[in-house]
Amino acid sequence: MRLCIIQASLFSEDVYNSRIGQAWSNFFPVISAGLDLSRSGDRYSGKSPYGASSVYQTMGYIPTVSADMLIFDFGKTKATADMAKRFYEASRENTKENINLI
C-alpha cells in the first residue's frame, strides 16, 4: 500500500514534467506533406465520329509540403509552460512529503 502511494506520486511527477515540454512545443515548426490529385490536359472541341465533342484530360498526383511556425502568441505559451513547471514542482514536493510520511 505504501509503495503504491510513492509510485503514484512518482508517476504523477513524470506526467507533469512531460507537460512542460508539451507547452514549449508550440514554438516548434509543424511540417506536413501530402498528395493532391490534379486534372490537367487539353480540351479538344472537335466532333467525334459519333457526333459528341471530345475532351482529353490527364490526371496526376502532385506532392505538397507545408510548414507552419508560431512566431508570437503574446506570452500564452510561456504562461502555459510556467504553469506546467509550477505543477511539476508541486508534484515533486508532494512526492517528498509522501516519502517522509511513510
MMTF fields as JSON, N, C-alpha, C and O atoms, coordinates in Angstrom:
{
  "mmtfVersion": "1.0.0",
  "mmtfProducer": "UNKNOWN",
  "numBonds": 407,
  "numAtoms": 408,
  "numGroups": 102,
  "numChains": 1,
  "numModels": 1,
  "chainsPerModel": [1],
  "groupsPerChain": [102],
  "chainIdList": ["A"],
  "bondAtomList": [4, 2, 8, 6, 12, 10, 16, 14, 20, 18, 24, 22, 28, 26, 32, 30, 36, 34, 40, 38, 44, 42, 48, 46, 52, 50, 56, 54, 60, 58, 64, 62, 68, 66, 72, 70, 76, 74, 80, 78, 84, 82, 88, 86, 92, 90, 96, 94, 100, 98, 104, 102, 108, 106, 112, 110, 116, 114, 120, 118, 124, 122, 128, 126, 132, 130, 136, 134, 140, 138, 144, 142, 148, 146, 152, 150, 156, 154, 160, 158, 164, 162, 168, 166, 172, 170, 176, 174, 180, 178, 184, 182, 188, 186, 192, 190, 196, 194, 200, 198, 204, 202, 208, 206, 212, 210, 216, 214, 220, 218, 224, 222, 228, 226, 232, 230, 236, 234, 240, 238, 244, 242, 248, 246, 252, 250, 256, 254, 260, 258, 264, 262, 268, 266, 272, 270, 276, 274, 280, 278, 284, 282, 288, 286, 292, 290, 296, 294, 300, 298, 304, 302, 308, 306, 312, 310, 316, 314, 320, 318, 324, 322, 328, 326, 332, 330, 336, 334, 340, 338, 344, 342, 348, 346, 352, 350, 356, 354, 360, 358, 364, 362, 368, 366, 372, 370, 376, 374, 380, 378, 384, 382, 388, 386, 392, 390, 396, 394, 400, 398, 404, 402],
  "bondOrderList": [1, 1, 1, 1, 1, 1, 1, 1, 1, 1, 1, 1, 1, 1, 1, 1, 1, 1, 1, 1, 1, 1, 1, 1, 1, 1, 1, 1, 1, 1, 1, 1, 1, 1, 1, 1, 1, 1, 1, 1, 1, 1, 1, 1, 1, 1, 1, 1, 1, 1, 1, 1, 1, 1, 1, 1, 1, 1, 1, 1, 1, 1, 1, 1, 1, 1, 1, 1, 1, 1, 1, 1, 1, 1, 1, 1, 1, 1, 1, 1, 1, 1, 1, 1, 1, 1, 1, 1, 1, 1, 1, 1, 1, 1, 1, 1, 1, 1, 1, 1, 1],
  "groupList": [{"groupName": "MET", "atomNameList": ["N", "CA", "C", "O"], "elementList": ["N", "C", "C", "O"], "formalChargeList": [0, 0, 0, 0], "bondAtomList": [1, 0, 2, 1, 3, 2], "bondOrderList": [1, 1, 2], "singleLetterCode": "M", "chemCompType": "L-PEPTIDE LINKING"}, {"groupName": "ARG", "atomNameList": ["N", "CA", "C", "O"], "elementList": ["N", "C", "C", "O"], "formalChargeList": [0, 0, 0, 0], "bondAtomList": [1, 0, 2, 1, 3, 2], "bondOrderList": [1, 1, 2], "singleLetterCode": "R", "chemCompType": "L-PEPTIDE LINKING"}, {"groupName": "LEU", "atomNameList": ["N", "CA", "C", "O"], "elementList": ["N", "C", "C", "O"], "formalChargeList": [0, 0, 0, 0], "bondAtomList": [1, 0, 2, 1, 3, 2], "bondOrderList": [1, 1, 2], "singleLetterCode": "L", "chemCompType": "L-PEPTIDE LINKING"}, {"groupName": "CYS", "atomNameList": ["N", "CA", "C", "O"], "elementList": ["N", "C", "C", "O"], "formalChargeList": [0, 0, 0, 0], "bondAtomList": [1, 0, 2, 1, 3, 2], "bondOrderList": [1, 1, 2], "singleLetterCode": "C", "chemCompType": "L-PEPTIDE LINKING"}, {"groupName": "ILE", "atomNameList": ["N", "CA", "C", "O"], "elementList": ["N", "C", "C", "O"], "formalChargeList": [0, 0, 0, 0], "bondAtomList": [1, 0, 2, 1, 3, 2], "bondOrderList": [1, 1, 2], "singleLetterCode": "I", "chemCompType": "L-PEPTIDE LINKING"}, {"groupName": "GLN", "atomNameList": ["N", "CA", "C", "O"], "elementList": ["N", "C", "C", "O"], "formalChargeList": [0, 0, 0, 0], "bondAtomList": [1, 0, 2, 1, 3, 2], "bondOrderList": [1, 1, 2], "singleLetterCode": "Q", "chemCompType": "L-PEPTIDE LINKING"}, {"groupName": "ALA", "atomNameList": ["N", "CA", "C", "O"], "elementList": ["N", "C", "C", "O"], "formalChargeList": [0, 0, 0, 0], "bondAtomList": [1, 0, 2, 1, 3, 2], "bondOrderList": [1, 1, 2], "singleLetterCode": "A", "chemCompType": "L-PEPTIDE LINKING"}, {"groupName": "SER", "atomNameList": ["N", "CA", "C", "O"], "elementList": ["N", "C", "C", "O"], "formalChargeList": [0, 0, 0, 0], "bondAtomList": [1, 0, 2, 1, 3, 2], "bondOrderList": [1, 1, 2], "singleLetterCode": "S", "chemCompType": "L-PEPTIDE LINKING"}, {"groupName": "PHE", "atomNameList": ["N", "CA", "C", "O"], "elementList": ["N", "C", "C", "O"], "formalChargeList": [0, 0, 0, 0], "bondAtomList": [1, 0, 2, 1, 3, 2], "bondOrderList": [1, 1, 2], "singleLetterCode": "F", "chemCompType": "L-PEPTIDE LINKING"}, {"groupName": "GLU", "atomNameList": ["N", "CA", "C", "O"], "elementList": ["N", "C", "C", "O"], "formalChargeList": [0, 0, 0, 0], "bondAtomList": [1, 0, 2, 1, 3, 2], "bondOrderList": [1, 1, 2], "singleLetterCode": "E", "chemCompType": "L-PEPTIDE LINKING"}, {"groupName": "ASP", "atomNameList": ["N", "CA", "C", "O"], "elementList": ["N", "C", "C", "O"], "formalChargeList": [0, 0, 0, 0], "bondAtomList": [1, 0, 2, 1, 3, 2], "bondOrderList": [1, 1, 2], "singleLetterCode": "D", "chemCompType": "L-PEPTIDE LINKING"}, {"groupName": "VAL", "atomNameList": ["N", "CA", "C", "O"], "elementList": ["N", "C", "C", "O"], "formalChargeList": [0, 0, 0, 0], "bondAtomList": [1, 0, 2, 1, 3, 2], "bondOrderList": [1, 1, 2], "singleLetterCode": "V", "chemCompType": "L-PEPTIDE LINKING"}, {"groupName": "TYR", "atomNameList": ["N", "CA", "C", "O"], "elementList": ["N", "C", "C", "O"], "formalChargeList": [0, 0, 0, 0], "bondAtomList": [1, 0, 2, 1, 3, 2], "bondOrderList": [1, 1, 2], "singleLetterCode": "Y", "chemCompType": "L-PEPTIDE LINKING"}, {"groupName": "ASN", "atomNameList": ["N", "CA", "C", "O"], "elementList": ["N", "C", "C", "O"], "formalChargeList": [0, 0, 0, 0], "bondAtomList": [1, 0, 2, 1, 3, 2], "bondOrderList": [1, 1, 2], "singleLetterCode": "N", "chemCompType": "L-PEPTIDE LINKING"}, {"groupName": "GLY", "atomNameList": ["N", "CA", "C", "O"], "elementList": ["N", "C", "C", "O"], "formalChargeList": [0, 0, 0, 0], "bondAtomList": [1, 0, 2, 1, 3, 2], "bondOrderList": [1, 1, 2], "singleLetterCode": "G", "chemCompType": "PEPTIDE LINKING"}, {"groupName": "TRP", "atomNameList": ["N", "CA", "C", "O"], "elementList": ["N", "C", "C", "O"], "formalChargeList": [0, 0, 0, 0], "bondAtomList": [1, 0, 2, 1, 3, 2], "bondOrderList": [1, 1, 2], "singleLetterCode": "W", "chemCompType": "L-PEPTIDE LINKING"}, {"groupName": "PRO", "atomNameList": ["N", "CA", "C", "O"], "elementList": ["N", "C", "C", "O"], "formalChargeList": [0, 0, 0, 0], "bondAtomList": [1, 0, 2, 1, 3, 2], "bondOrderList": [1, 1, 2], "singleLetterCode": "P", "chemCompType": "L-PEPTIDE LINKING"}, {"groupName": "LYS", "atomNameList": ["N", "CA", "C", "O"], "elementList": ["N", "C", "C", "O"], "formalChargeList": [0, 0, 0, 0], "bondAtomList": [1, 0, 2, 1, 3, 2], "bondOrderList": [1, 1, 2], "singleLetterCode": "K", "chemCompType": "L-PEPTIDE LINKING"}, {"groupName": "THR", "atomNameList": ["N", "CA", "C", "O"], "elementList": ["N", "C", "C", "O"], "formalChargeList": [0, 0, 0, 0], "bondAtomList": [1, 0, 2, 1, 3, 2], "bondOrderList": [1, 1, 2], "singleLetterCode": "T", "chemCompType": "L-PEPTIDE LINKING"}],
  "groupTypeList": [0, 1, 2, 3, 4, 4, 5, 6, 7, 2, 8, 7, 9, 10, 11, 12, 13, 7, 1, 4, 14, 5, 6, 15, 7, 13, 8, 8, 16, 11, 4, 7, 6, 14, 2, 10, 2, 7, 1, 7, 14, 10, 1, 12, 7, 14, 17, 7, 16, 12, 14, 6, 7, 7, 11, 12, 5, 18, 0, 14, 12, 4, 16, 18, 11, 7, 6, 10, 0, 2, 4, 8, 10, 8, 14, 17, 18, 17, 6, 18, 6, 10, 0, 6, 17, 1, 8, 12, 9, 6, 7, 1, 9, 13, 18, 17, 9, 13, 4, 13, 2, 4],
  "groupIdList": [1, 2, 3, 4, 5, 6, 7, 8, 9, 10, 11, 12, 13, 14, 15, 16, 17, 18, 19, 20, 21, 22, 23, 24, 25, 26, 27, 28, 29, 30, 31, 32, 33, 34, 35, 36, 37, 38, 39, 40, 41, 42, 43, 44, 45, 46, 47, 48, 49, 50, 51, 52, 53, 54, 55, 56, 57, 58, 59, 60, 61, 62, 63, 64, 65, 66, 67, 68, 69, 70, 71, 72, 73, 74, 75, 76, 77, 78, 79, 80, 81, 82, 83, 84, 85, 86, 87, 88, 89, 90, 91, 92, 93, 94, 95, 96, 97, 98, 99, 100, 101, 102],
  "secStructList": [7, 2, 2, 2, 2, 2, 2, 2, 2, 2, 2, 2, 2, 2, 2, 2, 2, 2, 2, 2, 2, 2, 2, 2, 4, 4, 4, 1, 7, 3, 3, 3, 3, 3, 3, 3, 3, 3, 3, 3, 7, 7, 7, 7, 7, 1, 5, 7, 6, 6, 1, 1, 5, 7, 7, 7, 7, 3, 3, 3, 3, 3, 3, 3, 3, 3, 3, 3, 7, 7, 7, 7, 7, 6, 6, 2, 2, 2, 2, 2, 2, 2, 2, 2, 2, 2, 2, 2, 2, 2, 2, 2, 2, 2, 2, 2, 2, 2, 2, 2, 2, 7],
  "xCoordList": [0.826, 0.0, 0.866, 0.625, 1.863, 2.738, 3.542, 3.745, 3.997, 4.775, 3.915, 4.403, 2.642, 1.737, 1.574, 1.483, 1.537, 1.395, 2.624, 2.508, 3.8, 5.041, 5.111, 5.482, 4.759, 4.787, 3.796, 4.11, 2.626, 1.638, 2.161, 1.951, 2.836, 3.412, 4.504, 4.599, 5.331, 6.399, 5.836, 6.342, 4.802, 4.174, 3.53, 3.604, 2.905, 2.306, 3.375, 3.163, 4.518, 5.646, 6.109, 6.392, 6.187, 6.593, 5.591, 5.977, 4.311, 3.266, 3.418, 3.385, 3.583, 3.708, 5.011, 5.064, 6.061, 7.313, 7.153, 7.701, 6.417, 6.217, 5.358, 5.498, 4.473, 3.625, 4.41, 3.972, 5.56, 6.413, 6.893, 6.82, 7.387, 7.833, 6.705, 6.891, 5.531, 4.376, 4.022, 3.661, 4.125, 3.784, 4.773, 4.368, 6.067, 7.07, 7.03, 7.548, 6.43, 6.407, 5.574, 5.653, 4.78, 4.016, 4.921, 4.506, 6.155, 7.084, 7.82, 8.507, 7.698, 8.391, 7.596, 6.367, 8.295, 7.563, 6.812, 7.229, 5.7, 4.895, 5.022, 4.684, 5.511, 5.73, 4.74, 4.582, 4.085, 3.142, 3.386, 3.873, 3.038, 3.214, 1.979, 1.248, 1.769, 0.618, 0.676, 1.64, -0.365, -0.514, -1.849, -2.876, -1.834, -3.063, -3.329, -2.419, -4.574, -4.978, -5.292, -6.064, -4.701, -4.854, -5.31, -4.893, -6.18, -6.594, -6.03, -6.147, -5.439, -4.941, -5.035, -5.24, -4.884, -4.919, -5.492, -5.908, -5.505, -6.004, -7.456, -7.858, -8.203, -9.599, -9.681, -9.24, -10.245, -10.421, -11.901, -12.712, -12.246, -13.661, -14.198, -15.281, -13.459, -13.929, -14.985, -15.234, -15.575, -16.621, -15.979, -15.084, -16.464, -16.006, -16.833, -17.825, -16.412, -17.189, -18.624, -19.478, -18.894, -20.233, -21.064, -22.197, -20.54, -21.304, -21.128, -21.643, -20.422, -20.224, -18.869, -17.956, -18.749, -17.464, -16.526, -16.969, -15.256, -14.258, -13.501, -13.174, -13.234, -12.433, -11.353, -11.64, -10.102, -8.982, -8.405, -7.996, -8.374, -7.793, -6.882, -7.101, -5.857, -4.982, -5.086, -5.314, -4.918, -4.961, -3.613, -2.965, -3.198, -1.933, -1.866, -2.686, -0.884, -0.677, 0.448, 1.481, 0.229, 1.228, 1.607, 0.741, 2.891, 3.292, 3.258, 3.626, 2.81, 2.769, 3.482, 3.406, 4.162, 4.831, 4.547, 4.638, 4.2, 3.975, 4.575, 4.712, 4.927, 5.481, 4.817, 4.694, 4.394, 3.798, 4.601, 5.048, 4.783, 5.525, 4.928, 4.671, 4.714, 4.207, 5.358, 6.4, 5.171, 6.221, 5.98, 6.906, 4.758, 4.471, 3.012, 2.134, 2.757, 1.378, 1.056, 0.198, 1.748, 1.509, 1.72, 1.044, 2.647, 3.013, 2.181, 2.379, 1.257, 0.39, 1.188, 0.963, 2.112, 2.899, 3.809, 3.939, 4.438, 5.309, 4.511, 4.971, 3.337, 2.497, 2.06, 2.029, 1.728, 1.343, 2.52, 2.353, 3.71, 4.908, 5.251, 5.64, 5.116, 5.376, 4.397, 4.785, 3.145, 2.144, 2.45, 2.321, 2.853, 3.204, 4.415, 4.491, 5.362, 6.538, 6.137, 6.671, 5.216, 4.747, 4.02, 4.192, 3.22, 2.552, 3.572, 3.412, 4.629, 5.684, 6.393, 6.64, 6.714, 7.378, 6.48, 6.96, 5.192, 4.251, 4.173, 4.106, 4.182, 4.119, 5.405, 5.363, 6.554, 7.811, 7.743, 8.151, 7.229, 7.09, 6.094, 6.288, 5.048, 4.072, 4.72, 4.444, 5.582, 6.293, 7.209, 7.249, 7.949, 8.836, 8.034, 8.459, 6.897, 6.048, 5.532, 5.507, 5.121, 4.644, 5.758, 5.51, 6.976, 8.102, 8.398, 8.643, 8.374, 8.635, 7.547, 7.846, 6.302, 5.214, 5.293, 4.985, 5.71, 5.782, 7.05, 7.302],
  "yCoordList": [-1.201, 0.0, 1.259, 2.193, 1.267, 2.439, 2.632, 3.751, 1.506, 1.575, 2.111, 2.84, 1.746, 2.226, 3.741, 4.4, 4.284, 5.738, 6.446, 7.466, 5.908, 6.517, 6.388, 7.342, 5.215, 5.029, 5.965, 6.529, 6.135, 7.05, 8.476, 9.22, 8.861, 10.206, 10.389, 11.44, 9.351, 9.435, 9.486, 10.228, 8.709, 8.747, 10.106, 10.638, 10.655, 11.983, 13.022, 13.933, 12.878, 13.787, 13.707, 14.733, 12.49, 12.311, 12.943, 13.533, 12.818, 13.398, 14.909, 15.503, 15.529, 16.988, 17.46, 18.545, 16.644, 17.005, 16.975, 17.833, 16.011, 15.933, 17.087, 17.498, 17.61, 18.723, 20.005, 20.879, 20.131, 21.298, 21.295, 22.315, 20.142, 20.017, 20.193, 20.773, 19.691, 19.86, 21.329, 21.769, 22.083, 23.503, 24.239, 25.077, 23.935, 24.624, 24.158, 24.846, 23.014, 22.503, 23.375, 23.213, 24.294, 25.202, 26.091, 26.582, 26.304, 27.138, 26.366, 26.981, 25.044, 24.248, 24.256, 24.318, 24.194, 24.17, 22.857, 21.8, 22.958, 21.784, 21.587, 22.471, 20.423, 20.129, 19.045, 18.035, 19.266, 18.274, 18.049, 18.931, 16.859, 16.503, 15.749, 15.157, 15.782, 15.086, 15.013, 15.452, 14.455, 14.359, 14.961, 14.67, 15.787, 16.347, 15.72, 15.539, 15.398, 14.867, 16.039, 16.925, 16.051, 17.175, 16.671, 15.616, 17.463, 17.185, 18.286, 19.475, 17.871, 18.85, 18.22, 17.014, 19.038, 18.485, 19.461, 20.567, 19.047, 19.876, 19.532, 18.369, 20.545, 20.329, 20.449, 21.425, 19.445, 19.424, 19.581, 18.765, 20.611, 20.905, 20.382, 20.773, 19.523, 18.984, 17.904, 17.459, 17.509, 16.469, 15.105, 14.931, 14.165, 12.785, 12.171, 12.746, 11.023, 10.388, 10.071, 9.856, 10.04, 9.706, 10.949, 10.827, 12.143, 13.367, 14.089, 15.196, 13.505, 14.17, 14.879, 14.483, 15.913, 16.604, 15.802, 15.139, 15.872, 15.101, 16.007, 17.147, 15.497, 16.21, 15.257, 14.149, 15.7, 14.883, 15.498, 16.659, 14.726, 15.202, 14.129, 12.933, 14.586, 13.663, 13.966, 15.108, 12.944, 13.112, 12.692, 11.783, 13.359, 13.006, 13.505, 14.313, 13.015, 13.416, 14.435, 14.298, 15.454, 16.49, 16.463, 16.645, 16.238, 16.236, 17.649, 18.616, 17.753, 19.046, 18.932, 17.902, 19.989, 20.078, 21.463, 22.462, 21.516, 22.83, 22.832, 21.787, 24.015, 24.189, 25.399, 26.459, 25.223, 26.314, 26.49, 25.516, 27.75, 28.019, 29.221, 30.262, 29.054, 30.136, 31.086, 30.662, 32.348, 33.326, 34.016, 34.165, 34.431, 35.132, 34.932, 35.035, 34.646, 34.448, 35.274, 34.901, 36.39, 37.339, 36.713, 37.092, 35.761, 35.179, 34.001, 33.497, 33.549, 32.438, 31.143, 30.429, 30.838, 29.622, 29.662, 28.664, 30.804, 30.932, 30.795, 30.157, 31.378, 31.273, 29.828, 29.361, 29.127, 27.716, 26.874, 25.986, 27.153, 26.41, 26.723, 25.825, 27.969, 28.333, 27.643, 27.179, 27.575, 26.912, 25.41, 24.821, 24.795, 23.377, 23.141, 22.125, 24.079, 23.95, 24.029, 23.286, 24.904, 25.03, 23.753, 23.305, 23.177, 21.915, 20.801, 19.965, 20.795, 19.793, 19.967, 18.99, 21.197, 21.449, 21.052, 20.51, 21.319, 20.933, 19.414, 18.888, 18.7, 17.242, 16.666, 15.647, 17.312, 16.869, 17.022, 16.127, 18.154, 18.367, 17.375, 16.903, 17.064, 16.081, 14.701, 13.974, 14.346, 13.069, 13.035, 12.041, 14.129, 14.195, 14.064, 13.375, 14.711, 14.649, 13.228, 12.748, 12.556, 11.178, 10.248, 9.363, 10.441, 9.616, 9.864, 8.92, 11.124, 11.439, 10.897, 10.459, 10.918, 10.394, 8.893, 8.356, 8.218, 6.756, 6.332, 5.137],
  "zCoordList": [0.0, 0.0, 0.0, -0.765, 0.859, 0.955, -0.317, -0.788, -0.864, -2.105, -3.253, -4.117, -3.25, -4.3, -4.241, -5.277, -3.05, -2.905, -3.448, -4.126, -3.153, -3.658, -5.175, -5.859, -5.711, -7.165, -7.855, -8.904, -7.289, -7.878, -7.872, -8.83, -6.808, -6.743, -7.79, -8.424, -7.965, -8.97, -10.391, -11.232, -10.658, -11.986, -12.246, -13.354, -11.224, -11.348, -11.647, -12.447, -11.001, -11.236, -12.688, -13.308, -13.231, -14.636, -15.6, -16.609, -15.283, -16.136, -16.187, -17.264, -15.034, -15.001, -15.642, -16.221, -15.537, -16.2, -17.715, -18.407, -18.237, -19.693, -20.206, -21.358, -19.363, -19.794, -20.006, -20.754, -19.363, -19.597, -21.042, -21.728, -21.503, -22.897, -23.887, -24.956, -23.529, -24.416, -24.578, -25.67, -23.501, -23.584, -24.485, -25.291, -24.356, -25.182, -26.637, -27.516, -26.902, -28.277, -29.211, -30.428, -28.673, -29.542, -30.377, -31.427, -29.924, -30.688, -31.779, -32.594, -31.821, -32.83, -34.127, -34.103, -35.269, -36.543, -36.741, -36.268, -37.45, -37.803, -39.309, -40.097, -39.689, -41.107, -41.525, -40.839, -42.647, -43.152, -44.642, -45.349, -45.095, -46.503, -46.977, -46.184, -48.268, -48.818, -50.328, -50.954, -50.895, -52.344, -52.744, -52.131, -53.756, -54.306, -55.666, -56.475, -55.894, -57.187, -58.097, -57.729, -59.28, -60.193, -61.551, -62.028, -62.149, -63.527, -64.41, -64.113, -65.464, -66.429, -67.813, -67.956, -68.791, -70.144, -71.14, -70.792, -72.34, -73.433, -73.704, -73.691, -73.941, -74.33, -75.851, -76.458, -76.407, -77.851, -78.122, -77.683, -78.832, -79.027, -80.356, -80.791, -80.979, -82.249, -82.049, -80.929, -83.105, -83.068, -83.283, -84.11, -82.523, -82.716, -83.853, -84.3, -84.295, -85.364, -84.952, -85.811, -83.668, -83.205, -82.925, -82.459, -83.193, -83.058, -81.729, -81.569, -80.778, -79.488, -79.494, -80.218, -78.694, -78.62, -77.714, -76.777, -78.0, -77.253, -76.289, -76.617, -75.123, -74.125, -73.654, -73.201, -73.767, -73.324, -72.06, -72.057, -70.996, -69.745, -69.174, -69.365, -68.472, -67.762, -66.278, -65.881, -65.47, -64.029, -63.464, -63.984, -62.402, -61.777, -60.35, -59.914, -59.64, -58.255, -58.173, -58.827, -57.361, -57.147, -55.67, -54.813, -55.351, -53.944, -53.361, -54.028, -52.105, -51.427, -50.079, -49.409, -49.701, -48.411, -47.853, -48.567, -46.564, -45.944, -44.544, -43.908, -44.085, -42.743, -42.098, -42.712, -40.86, -40.086, -38.813, -38.207, -38.411, -37.19, -36.481, -37.087, -35.19, -34.369, -34.056, -33.556, -34.347, -34.077, -32.738, -31.942, -32.49, -31.242, -30.885, -31.742, -29.62, -29.173, -27.931, -27.131, -27.78, -26.69, -25.311, -24.355, -25.195, -23.91, -23.46, -22.354, -24.284, -23.886, -23.681, -22.704, -24.59, -24.477, -23.257, -22.547, -23.01, -21.844, -20.553, -19.606, -20.508, -19.313, -19.084, -17.945, -20.149, -20.026, -19.549, -18.713, -20.078, -19.652, -18.2, -17.453, -17.794, -16.4, -15.458, -14.386, -15.851, -15.029, -14.935, -13.862, -16.045, -16.034, -15.137, -14.447, -15.147, -14.283, -12.817, -11.994, -12.48, -11.089, -10.644, -9.51, -11.524, -11.196, -10.98, -10.09, -11.805, -11.651, -10.31, -9.603, -9.967, -8.68, -7.51, -6.514, -7.627, -6.572, -6.449, -5.338, -7.58, -7.518, -6.927, -6.239, -7.191, -6.565, -5.051, -4.31, -4.599, -3.156, -2.554, -1.434, -3.281, -2.819, -2.68, -1.726, -3.637, -3.564, -2.345, -1.62, -2.121, -0.957, 0.339, 1.266, 0.403, 1.596, 1.825, 2.958, 0.743, 0.876, 1.362, 2.181, 0.865, 1.295, 2.775, 3.527, 3.189, 4.599, 5.516, 6.627, 5.082, 5.902, 6.07, 7.134, 5.005, 5.056, 5.746, 5.892]
}
